[in-house]
Amino acid sequence: MSAAEAMRAMGGFAVAKIAAVAGRGGVVVIAPHPDDESLGCGGLISQACAEGRRVKVIVVSDGTGSHPRSRAYPRTRLRALRESEARRAASALGLAPRCVDFLRLRDRFVPGGGPTARVAVERIVAAAREIDATALFVSWRHDPHCDHRAAYFLARAAQRELGSALFEYSIWGAALQASTPVTPATAGFRLKIGRMRALKRRAIAMHKSQVSAMIGDDPSGFRLSAKDLLRLSGPFEAYVASDE
């Protein structure tokens, strides 16, 4: 299957409720960077919270790769800012800030294997067991960012230990060359986020360092475009049912 075919398949998945695909237990959202939880799963998080489910968000990287040349926001200050933004976003979605865990692995250098990765997997497993999670949600294995791909491998390793369901959400799949070969996206679901859409947009807006020019001293700094924001805040979220 090509990337273009996979993206079309995701857009055509049947609409389903969380309980129908993820069981009755808790939900763990694994985000490669602070903001991916809101961009990819904001609707799911808010709906799960509204249903009274236990939810954990695990942010894998420290997010400091977004503005590496900023003098106003050196690494330690930028990390603190991005973690604060993620907590505020969680609150906007109805999730207590204490339910957001930060692994603080180096942005752009998240390992998919080795001793550091093993520690990360153990923390994901522990968080999932704490809330009796029956489903994990992680970035699509083919997203064209090294941290997104590494996060998938961490989640896959945790899922093998937990025996839970695993679903993948795409943030940057649309940026892949159309002909890029990918794992077939043959099963999955779309979540209609309805009234939670406004909460998702509010959560995304909390990541001011990523959606505005608040950090103005790094010309190479990352910023989500208006087109990206429109694409990622639509009425549905798509999730691929992950297999080996």
Residue pairs with C-beta under 8 A, 6 or more apart in sequence:
1 9
1 181
1 182
1 183
1 184
1 185
2 178
2 179
2 180
2 181
2 182
3 142
3 173
3 176
3 177
3 178
3 179
3 180
3 181
3 182
4 178
4 179
6 142
6 173
6 182
6 183
6 184
6 185
7 170
7 173
7 174
9 184
9 185
9 186
9 188
10 170
10 173
10 185
10 188
10 190
10 238
10 240
11 190
11 238
13 188
13 189
13 190
13 238
13 239
14 189
14 190
15 189
15 190
15 191
15 192
15 236
16 189
16 190
16 191
17 191
18 27
18 44
18 47
18 48
18 51
18 53
18 191
19 51
20 189
21 135
21 165
21 167
21 189
21 239
21 241
22 134
22 135
22 165
22 167
23 134
23 135
23 165
24 134
25 53
25 54
25 131
25 132
25 133
25 134
25 135
25 164
26 53
26 54
26 55
26 56
26 128
26 131
26 132
26 133
26 134
27 44
27 45
27 48
27 53
27 54
27 55
27 56
27 131
27 133
27 134
27 135
27 137
28 55
28 56
28 57
28 58
28 124
28 127
28 128
28 131
28 133
28 135
28 136
28 137
29 37
29 40
29 41
29 44
29 45
29 55
29 56
29 57
29 58
29 136
29 137
29 138
30 58
30 60
30 124
30 136
30 137
30 138
30 139
30 151
30 154
30 155
31 37
31 40
31 41
31 57
31 58
31 59
31 60
31 139
31 151
32 60
32 61
32 110
32 139
32 145
32 147
32 148
32 150
32 151
33 59
33 60
33 61
33 63
33 65
33 66
33 82
33 107
33 147
34 59
34 63
34 82
34 83
34 85
34 86
34 102
34 207
35 63
35 82
35 85
35 86
35 89
35 204
35 207
35 210
35 224
36 59
36 139
36 148
36 171
37 45
37 57
37 59
37 86
37 89
37 90
37 100
38 45
38 89
38 93
38 200
38 203
38 204
38 206
38 207
39 171
39 204
39 224
39 232
39 233
40 137
40 139
40 169
40 170
40 171
40 232
40 237
41 137
41 169
41 237
42 89
42 93
42 193
42 196
42 199
42 200
42 203
42 204
42 233
42 237
43 191
43 193
43 196
43 197
43 199
43 200
43 237
44 137
44 191
44 193
44 237
44 239
45 55
45 57
45 90
45 93
45 94
45 95
46 93
46 94
46 95
46 193
46 196
46 199
46 200
46 203
47 191
47 193
47 196
48 55
49 55
49 93
49 94
49 95
50 94
50 196
54 131
54 132
54 133
55 95
55 99
55 131
56 99
56 100
56 101
56 127
56 128
56 130
56 131
56 133
57 86
57 90
57 95
57 99
57 100
57 101
58 100
58 101
58 102
58 103
58 123
58 124
58 127
59 83
59 86
59 100
59 101
59 102
59 103
60 103
60 105
60 110
60 120
60 147
60 150
60 151
60 154
61 103
61 104
61 105
61 106
61 107
61 108
61 110
61 147
62 75
62 79
62 82
62 102
62 104
62 105
62 106
62 107
63 78
63 79
63 82
63 83
63 107
64 75
64 78
64 79
64 82
64 106
64 107
65 106
65 107
65 108
65 222
66 78
66 82
66 107
66 209
66 210
66 221
66 222
67 73
67 78
67 209
67 215
67 218
67 220
67 221
67 222
68 218
68 220
68 221
69 217
69 218
69 219
69 220
69 221
70 78
70 215
70 217
70 218
70 221
71 217
72 215
72 217
73 81
73 209
73 215
78 209
78 215
79 104
81 209
82 207
82 209
83 102
85 206
85 207
85 208
85 209
85 210
86 100
86 102
86 207
87 97
87 100
88 97
88 206
89 203
89 204
89 206
89 207
90 96
90 97
90 99
90 100
90 203
91 97
92 199
92 202
92 203
92 206
93 199
93 200
93 203
94 199
101 123
101 127
103 120
103 123
105 111
105 116
105 120
107 147
108 146
108 147
109 146
110 146
110 147
110 150
110 151
110 154
111 117
111 120
111 150
112 149
112 150
112 152
112 153
112 154
113 153
117 150
117 153
117 154
117 157
120 154
121 154
121 157
121 158
121 161
124 136
124 154
124 155
124 158
125 158
125 161
125 162
127 133
128 136
128 158
128 162
128 164
129 162
133 162
133 164
134 164
134 165
135 164
135 165
135 166
135 167
136 155
136 158
136 159
136 162
136 164
136 165
136 166
136 167
137 166
137 167
137 168
137 169
137 239
138 151
138 152
138 154
138 155
138 156
138 166
138 167
138 168
138 169
138 242
139 148
139 149
139 151
139 152
139 168
139 169
139 170
139 171
140 148
140 152
140 168
140 169
140 170
140 171
140 173
140 240
141 149
141 152
141 153
141 168
141 183
141 242
142 149
142 170
142 173
142 176
142 180
142 182
142 183
143 149
143 170
143 171
143 172
143 173
144 172
144 173
144 175
144 176
145 171
145 172
148 171
148 172
152 168
155 166
156 166
156 242
159 165
159 166
159 242
165 241
166 241
166 242
167 188
167 239
167 240
167 241
167 242
168 239
168 240
168 242
169 237
169 238
169 239
169 240
170 238
170 240
171 232
174 231
176 182
185 240
187 240
187 241
187 243
188 238
188 239
188 240
188 241
189 238
189 239
189 241
190 236
190 237
190 238
190 239
191 236
191 237
191 238
191 239
192 235
192 236
193 200
193 235
193 236
193 237
194 235
197 233
197 234
197 235
200 233
201 233
204 211
204 229
204 232
204 233
205 211
208 214
209 215
210 222
210 223
210 224
211 223
211 224
211 229
212 223
213 223
215 221
224 232
